[in-house]
Amino acid sequence: MKSLILCCLLIVSVQSAHAQLSSACRGGEMGRGDGLTDEQKRDLEKRCANALNAESHRTVKAVGMDDSDCLSQANYRADQQAYDVISSCNSQAQGLAYCSVVARHIVQYPTYISTIFGRGEYDERKSNEETCRATSIARAESDAVSSCRSEYGVSCDISSRGVVNDHHTKTRRRYVIMGPKEEYQICSASAAAAPDSRYRVQCSVEIVARAHR
């Protein structure tokens, strides 16, 4: 019971000290005493400096039917992700400063759309070459489409069918150093995907969140 009470008191003490540091940092009152010890003041100055240097960036890509549509979509996606960028900055600031979006600018002006490549791997025992090839291709195409959707935020189609780049077999023990030796079918495939054909150009916008008092 005593240990529990001491633990609770320690937690309350730490929380109280952090609240004082946070309040002083945000108010720019590092030169005032406010009940802080010299050690706490030195710690405050160091932590405030680090907190006020907190910054987070994110580049958001988009596609559009023309230049104007592309930039509009990029800014819309940036708005959707602003909360995550601010949260990342606030995590760096550790509650000693607040973060907000302070800048947004075009990183890539509208240009031709780039295809997105995907990879598929297969490494299984008790299989055959046909299954190895077919599965690795399916995985590569799925990865390409998924990556394309994530990159551009729109529906995507396969632009280059999956191709097996490597196929070989390998004999190894089932449990690395134990168990029977078995033959494994190993394949590696690649594929490419691109946004729906109605989209003509791609572009990107960067948003920046920075700490302030």
N, C-alpha and C positions, 0 to 999 in steps of 0.2 A: 504493500500500500504506500509506504514511504517513497519507494522508488517511483511509483506512478505519480505521486504528488510532485516530486522533484522534477520529473520529466515534463509535467504540465507547466510548472513554473518556468522552466527553461524555455519552452516553446513560446509562452506569453512574453517572456523577456526579449527573445529574438524578434518576435513580431513587433513589439513596441519599439525596439531600436530601429528596425527597418522602416517603420512608419515615420519616425523622426527624420531618418536619413532621406526618405522619399520626399517628405514635406519640405525640408531645407533645400534639397536639390532642385525641386520644381520651382521653389520660390527664389532661388538664387541667393540664399542667405548663408552661404558657407562661411562667411566671416563672422557670423554671430555665434554666441555660445549656445543658447537655446537648450541648455542642460546636457550638451554633448561633451564627452571627454575628449582630450587631445587626440587620443588614438582614433576615436570615432570621427573626429573632424578630418584627420588625414585619410582615413578610409573613405569618408564621404567625398573628399576632393577627387580621389582617384576613381571612385565608382561613378561619380557624376560626369567626369571627363569621358569615361568609357561609354556611359549611357547616352550622352549628348552626341557621341560619334556614331551611334547606331544608325544603320541605313540598310535598306533592302531594295533590290531591283528585280524586275521581271519583264521579260520581253514576250509580248503576246503576238502570235501570228494569226492571220486571217486571209480569206480569199473573197473575191467579189466578182460581179459580172462586169464591172468597169472600175476605174481608179477611185471614183467617189464612193462607190458602194463598198469597195475593199477597205478604205480608211474608216468608213462608218462602222463596218463590222469589227475592225480591229479595236476601235475605241469602245465599242459595246462590250467586247470580250474583256478589255482592260477594266472596265467598270465592274464586271462580274468578279474579277480576280483581285480587286483592290483590297478587299477585306483580308485576304490571305497575305498580301504583301505587307500591310500594316501590322498584322499579327506577327509576322516574322521579325519585323523591326522592333516591335514591342517586346518580343522575347529577348532580343539582344539588350534592350534598355533595362530589363529586369525590374520594371515598375518604378524606376527612378526618373523617368521622363516619358512623355507621350509622343506617339508617332502619328504622322498623317501624310497623305500623298502631297508631295511638293512639286513634282515635275512629271510631265508627260510629253514625249516627243517621238517623232517618226524615226525609226531605225532603218527601215527599208521601204523606199517608195515603191508603188505598184510596179511589178515586173512579172515576167513569165512564171508560171507555177512550176514548182519543183516536185518531182515524184518522191514518195517516201518508201524506203526499202524495209523489208521485214525478213526475219530469219526463222528457220524452223529446224529443230534438232530432234534426232531419234536415236535412242541407245537402249535397246531391249534384248533380252535373251528369249529363247524359244520363239523366234520370229523368222521371217524370210525377207528376201530382198524386195519383193513387191510391196509388202506392208511397210517396210522401212522407207522406201521412196515415196509412196503415196502419203504416208503420215507426215513426213518431214515437209512435203510440198503443201499439204493442207495447213500445217502449223505456220509455215512461212507466209502464206497468203492471209491467214487470219491475223497474224502479227502486223503485216503491212497495212491492212485495212484499219485495224485498231489504232495503230500509231498515227496513221493519216487523220483519222477522226479526232484524236487527241491533239494533234499538231494544229489543225485548221478549224476545228469546231464544226465541221459539216459532214454530210454523208460522203463516203468515198467508194470507189470501185477499183478493182484490180486492173492495172494498166499493163503489167507484164506478168504472165502466168509464172507459177513457181517452177524453179529448175533445180534439180539436185546437183550440187557442186562437188559433193564427195560421198562415196559409198565404199565402205570396207567392213570386214568382219574382224573381230578380235576375240581371242580366247582368254578368259580370266576366271578367277574363282568368284563364286557368288557372294561371299562375305569377305572380300579383299584378300585375306590371308588364310581363310578357312573355307571349307565346303568344296563341293565338286567343281571341276573346271567346266565351263559352259561357253558356247559360242554366242557372241553378241552381234547383232546387226546394227551398224552405226551409219547414220546419214546426216547430211547437212544440206539445207536447201535455202534458196533466196527467192523473193518475189517483190513486186513493186505495186504501189497503189497511188491513186491521185483523186482529188476531189471530183465531184460530179461535173460532167462536161459543160454545164451551163456557166461554170465559173471560169473566168478568163485570166485573172491576175491574182498575185499574192502580195502581201505587204506585212509590215510588223510595226508595232508601237511599244515603246518601253515606258513603264511607270516606275516612279521612284518614291519611296516613303522614307522620311527622315525624322529623327527625334528633335523635339524642341521642349522648352520648359513648360 
